[in-house]
Amino acid sequence: MEAITSLNTVYGNDEKIITYQKDRYNKLLSNFEKIFGKPHLNGIKFFSSPGRTEISGNHTDHNHGKVIAASINLDSIAVASINTRPEVVLYSEGYDKPFIVNLDNLNPVEEEEGTTAALIRGVANGFLKHHYIAGGFDAYISSDVMIGSGLSSSASVEVLIGTIFNNLYNNDEATSEEIAIIGQYAENNFFGKPCGLMDQVACATGGIVTIDFYNPKKPIIEKIDFDFSATGYSLLVVDTGGNHADLTEDYSSIPSEMKQVAKYFNKDFCRELDLDSLLKNMKDIRIKISDRSVLRAIHFIKENERVEQQTKALKENDFEKFLNLVNESGDSSFKYLQNIYSTKSVEDQSVTLALALSDIFIRQKGKGASRVHGGGFAGTIQVFLPNNLVDEYKNFISNAFDKDAVKVLSIRNTGTVCLNNSSQ
């Protein structure tokens, strides 16, 4: 592992964590060599792309809003090597068969929708559209960003694939923002998921960032200099075990309904609206569109304001105010955005239950905050708690969910990265 020079930069200085990561990369390399043999040509490269946690701005990015997000310690990793063929051969841990993509055909393939092959093909297409090179490589990847966790497993993989193309064929010339935009393009047009750009930007950039998507082609990204570890709080996600299957319609209804309200005012996105105009035209909008669309537009406008307030609170080190705004965000997502459960399966309310239990616990202790995390409808919630209450919370939540459902996260300051830049 001598060629990997950046493990401490990416994973910190805890010896146990570094040992774990070394074992993880060694296993990855062993699996790669069993399939592809010893490295050749330019040798092999190791890559890491973090997952992300959304801190504020629930469902605002797709309507050109503002968000706060952070990359986390869970990541997708890869070992990759250039090959001499116009194809990508990618093995993923847990899958017996590889994903093979012929780079001579970079049009969307309907049968690939929802698969890693679609992401590879879409990212390659995106690199060409941005006037970069997309050449063949062999790779083996692994990820501890849990699928369906709201931590953006698909965005992490998209950004990882983009970083491989960028390093192996483009001398790392594509910026992290470009890699993020290409990843979103692949997910929207090849994978078949109508996501915004927040996930990819957070995975690509690293640290706590505020992102303004007023112009999504040139998002304004600002790193926030805030030491979360110094607050005495832990950032938790709780996997509620909900099923993410067949939720595309639920997800896509949110940006669609918001844009219908914008269209009423001859605008394209909710970012162009103001609350006063919305309130003045409420009766007509209700008749011509729907009540839920109005509520979701209200959420957008107020959530966008909250992002600004939370950014200011973090910059001023006012963590108590920040936590109050986290609770407000959760309240708005529940009441107005309504992405807590699917109306197609109202009997399954695992996210609702986790939020209810967390609210009871936080009110009893007088400290903390909770909110739905990520896209919603199923998956995870986010909880901020004092460090000394984490174990007690795990015991409390185990009345409905497994103790293992609670994951304690740390914020990673490094975004997507090639860990070595020399042949091995």
Order of alpha helices (4+ residues) and beta strands (2+ residues): alpha-alpha-beta-beta-beta-beta-alpha-beta-alpha-alpha-alpha-beta-beta-beta-alpha-alpha-alpha-alpha-alpha-alpha-beta-beta-alpha-beta-beta
